[in-house]
Amino acid sequence: MGFEQEAVDELWRTAWCHRSDMQRELARGAQGEMFAIRQLAHHGTMTPSQLAIALNATSGRISTLLSAMEKKGLITREVDPDDRRVVRVNLTDKGRERGRMDMQEMRDAVCWIFSQMGERRTREFVELSREFMTYMSICKPGKPRPTAEEVRKAFEDAAQA
């Protein structure tokens, strides 16, 4: 086994076998209120089907999620005046504040982690993460591996972003 296989095995073990409460909360958030709030805050008004696509969830799951969020006062659902078959989902002020607080809590936790790691190691981690994510953005399972030209272009695009 080459270093690449060993690194993949170790990454999987680290990422999935030793999950922290923070990782579990992030994963749970990606399937619930936190994710829906982030989507609505970023994209503005959305339909339930657009949220379902973004969440990779069923319409039934989205309906249940939106009902719970509406009861908590985080969102409103309104019929589109131009097409009464369409429902528009919007964040309320309370929903925006909840999203802001959730993001601030996450930011504070990650800042604490970085303070423990120190500046040099944090900067190395961020740079390696950027590089890793650039490769991930062009390497598709089941497809041919990117060419040197595609890699070069991806890194140029990432540098400009």
Steps between C-alpha positions, in 0.01 A plus 500: 500500500641840401493813714189611313294200614630532856410871500147429373450232766623734774287788371189279499577371850556852628198651328246225563609283790597775741225748433463779751179652629574798276525277191179322594326836544625614158378178338164530675480865393559403138171311512289741700424847619857631497544406134162639396575827681841526330343431159226758547745758639729450201243465220203695636148379429484137387233245422475179700615305192810720466580433866444127446751501214754701700455273803485183292184411690154378415207736472347329806813568705501865390131539582558367852807720544323814379198433725728476804691813399176691441370404847824635649459825310817451292331512158183607327332322211305716260307422184653666194251768386593439134460121517285374786638148455844619617595544866784735591707441814662797673706545814352708776709740707509228766626250238772740384609558859506124566719452190731780609531353850563146368772627266660709776505198735665289230746777418593541867557125537724483191692810613565330832629190319730715288629677812595159638676404177697825479540739209757307294315169511164671442628678189649171372171322568298767316737496201500119482120497533473751213728282286310183593163658419630626164600146406165370633315749280643350179541132590174314436449137608460270201642758258851532356740685726555867408777589260791721599333785308171453691692500830688817404173672400327396824780648708499821293124531552536432874769768529268755339201411719 
